[in-house]
């Protein structure tokens, strides 16, 4: 068990993992741009990260619990228990004569957006670690 820098540190690491997986999927879509009947794939993980963030930073005193007035009632289940990112086919573009629906303009735009977000998360992780390191350095100078 390592040192936990902040509550958001693990969340940012998960976001980096998802961004890397999305980059691989987009690269696969671009690589298969000439494959007959290929449909571009994508990954949706924002809901999973939002759920993790809500459980991480939620104030437990503000949650409203479901009341059971009769023992025969079903207990309220967690409706958002999915902890995995979902993959889907990104359709909506006209397929060419060979059945391939990869649009290189869309794929390169999505790749650029994804790499920008990856770089932003990396910068945030570096900043978070630098703050932690400066606190350790400052505490060593006080004695």
N, C-alpha and C positions, 0 to 999 in steps of 0.2 A: 504494500500500500504506500503510495507516494504522498507527497505533500499536495494538498488541495489549495491551489493559488486563489481561486475564487469560485463562486457558484457557476459563473458563466463560462469558465474555462472548459469544462467537459462538454458543454453545449456547443461551444465554438469548434472543438475538435470533431464533434459529430457532424457539424455543418461542413467542415472541410472534407470529411470522408464522403458525405453525400455529393458535394460539389465535384470531387474527383471522380466519383461513379458517373455523374451526369456528363462530365467531360469525355469519359470513355465511351458513353453511349452516343454522344454527338459525333465523336470521331468515327465510330462504327457506322453511323448513318452516312457520313461523308464518304467513307471507304466503299460503301455499298451503293453509291449513287448510280452505278451502271448495272447493278444486279437486277435481272428481271423479276418482277412481282415483289420486290422488297418494299416493306412499309417502314417508315422511320419510327424509332422508338424514343421514348423520353421517360424520365423518372420524376415523380411528384413527391417531395419530401417536406415541403413547407409546413403542411399540417402536422406532421410528426414533430418537427422542431418547435412549433407553436405549442403543442401539447406538452412537450418536455419542458419548455420555458414556463408554462403555466404551473406545472407541478413543482418546478424549482423555486419560483418566486411567489407562489400563491400564499396569501395570508389565510391560514387554515381557520381562523376565527370568523372569516367572512363567508364561509361556505354554508349553504342551506341543505340540510340533510332531508331525504325523503322520509315521510312518516308512514308507517304501516298501521292502519286502524283495525285490521283484522288479520289473524294469523294465516288465513288462506290467501292473502294477497302475495303476489310475487315481489321479491325484493328488487329494488331498482338496480339494474346493472349499469356498468360503465359503458355508455354508448360510444365513446371514443377510445376503445381499448387497443386500437391498432397501433403497434409500435414499430411497424415496418413501412418503409417507403413503398409506394406503389408504382409499378411500371405500366405504361400504356402506349398505344400506337398513336402517333401524332398525325392524324389524317386531316383532311380538310383542303388538301391541295389536289389539283387534278393529276391523275395518273397519266403517265405518258403511254405511248402505244405498247410498250413492253410491260405495263402494269406497275412500274416503279413510281412511287409518289414522293421521292426525296426532292426537296427544293433546296438547292445549294445556298441561295440567298438567305433563306430561313435558318438553315443549319449554321452558316457562318455567323449570322447575327446572334443566334442563341449561344454559340460558342464564345463569342466576344463578351456577351453579358455574363455568362457563367464564369469566365476567367477574371472579369472585373470583380465579381462578388468573391471569388476565391482569394484574389489579392487583397481585398478589403478585410476579409476575415483574418488573413495571415497578418496584416498590419495591426489589427486589433489584438491578436494574440501576442504579438511582439510587444505592443504597448502595455498590455496587461502584465506580461512577464517583467518588463522593464520597471514598472511601478513596484512590483514585489521585490525585485532585486535592489532597488534604491532604498526600500524600507530596511532590508537586511543590512545593506552597507551603512546606512545612517545609524542603525542600532549598534553596530560595532564601533562606531566612533564616539558614542556617548560615555563609554567607560574609561 
